[in-house]
Amino acid sequence: MTPDLWQRGCERLASELPEQQFNTWIRPLPPAEVQPQDDATTRASLRVANRFKLDWIRSQYAGRIEAVLSDLAGHPVRLDLQLAPRELPAVRPPAAAQPPANDE
């Protein structure tokens, strides 16, 4: 199992899918975390930014992504799609907690 399985899979998908579809749905995905499993399969975990994208990729592309990765790996690859954790915006302390301005 080579660590560049996801990269090679993306290259193949880029050659198979219409350019606009690839650039809209596949290219923006972060690299998958690829891990061998105990049962002679590999799991490719993808974290997707929002529920809409997750549902669309699952319904339109998951089977094709699994097929391409499995073909390249030479054994079954299971795609695991998950929502990416949201990053919390930096929180400013309340005004009362800020030191008073020095008006010298």
N, C-alpha and C positions, 0 to 999 in steps of 0.2 A: 504494500500500500504506500503510494507516494504522497507526500504532503501537498502536492499541487493538484490533487484530484479535482477540487472545486474550480481552480483556474482552467484546467483542461476541459472540464464540463462546460464552463461558460464560453470557452472558445468554440466548442462544438455547437452549443445552442445558438451562438451568434451566427454561425454559418447556416443553421437550419431554420431559424425563425425570421420573419420579416424584420427588417432593421428597426422600424418604429416600435414593434412589440418588444423586441429585445431591449432597446434603449429605455423603454418605459417601465418594464416589469422586472427584468433580470439584472441589467447592469447596475442599478442603484442598490441592489442587495449587498449587505456586508458579506465578507467571505464566510462560508459555512465552516462550522467546527466539525471536523471529520474524525470519528473515533471508531476503531474496530470493536465489535461486540463479541461475546463469548460464543455465539451460535454461528460463526463463520459468515456473519454479515457485517456491514459497516453502517453506522448511523451518521448522517449528515444533518447537523442542527443549524437551522436558519432562524435568525431573529428578525422579525418584520416590524416596521415602524408603527403600523396601525391596523386595526381590525379589518378595514376595507381592503387594504393590500393583502393581508393575510388570507382572507376569504377568496379573493380573486386569484391569487397565486395557487392556493390549494385547489380551486375548482378548474383552473385553466392550464396550469403548468406543472403541478406536482408530479403527476404520472410521467410526464416527459422528462422532467429533471431526474427522477429516480431511474428511468430507463437509460438515460445517457450516462449517469454516474455508474450504474451497475455495469453497463457495457465497458466503460473505460477501466473499471476496477477489476473486472473479470469475476465478480461475485455479487450477490445482492447488496444493494445499498438502500437503506430506508431513510426517507426524508422526514425530518421532524421539524415542523413549522411552529414557531412560538412568537408571541408578541414580545417585542423588545421592551425591557423595563424603561419607564419614562424617567428622564433626567429632571430633577427638581431645579427650578430656576434659583439662582442665588438670591437669598433672602437678606434684605437690608434690616438692620436692627430697628425697632420702633424709635420714633423721634425722641422719646423720653430717655432712652438708653444711650443716645449719642451725647458726647461731651458738648457743653455749650460753646458757641463760637466766641473767639477771643476778639473783641472789638477795640484793640489798642490803637 
